[in-house]
Amino acid sequence: MNIHRAQEIIAADEKIEVELNGLPVWIDSVDPSRAVAKVHAEQNPADSRVVSVQELEEVR
């Protein structure tokens, strides 16, 4: 995924499914200067981490 798409997903009114290594995640924020996103596991909001935006995959 690219930075622009990650920012669009955050701003979207509807839920857009995103996965990290095949696991559903929610994008909390994006840092364009570092090309990273803070995400958390959908089923466990306490499980948050910062990952490269390129590791995220939109589920279509």
URZIDA-V415220 format. One record per residue. N is the residue number from 1. RES is the residue in one letter. PHI is phi in radians with two decimals (999 if undefined). Layout:
# URZIDA-V415220
[[N & RES & PHI] [N & RES & PHI]]
This chain:
# URZIDA-V415220
[[1 & M & 999] [2 & N & -1.81] [3 & I & -1.00] [4 & H & -1.02] [5 & R & -1.17] [6 & A & -1.07] [7 & Q & -1.17] [8 & E & -1.09] [9 & I & -1.12] [10 & I & -1.08] [11 & A & -1.40] [12 & A & -1.15] [13 & D & -1.31] [14 & E & -1.62] [15 & K & -1.36] [16 & I & -2.02] [17 & E & -1.30] [18 & V & -2.31] [19 & E & -2.20] [20 & L & -2.17] [21 & N & 0.95] [22 & G & 1.45] [23 & L & -1.86] [24 & P & -1.15] [25 & V & -2.33] [26 & W & -2.01] [27 & I & -1.47] [28 & D & -1.54] [29 & S & -2.79] [30 & V & -2.27] [31 & D & -1.95] [32 & P & -1.08] [33 & S & -1.18] [34 & R & -1.90] [35 & A & 1.01] [36 & V & -2.23] [37 & A & -2.31] [38 & K & -1.62] [39 & V & -2.27] [40 & H & -2.39] [41 & A & -1.11] [42 & E & -0.99] [43 & Q & -1.49] [44 & N & -2.55] [45 & P & -1.01] [46 & A & -1.29] [47 & D & -1.55] [48 & S & -1.88] [49 & R & -2.73] [50 & V & -1.84] [51 & V & -2.33] [52 & S & -1.12] [53 & V & -1.04] [54 & Q & -1.12] [55 & E & -1.36] [56 & L & -1.46] [57 & E & -2.29] [58 & E & -1.35] [59 & V & -1.58] [60 & R & -2.00]]
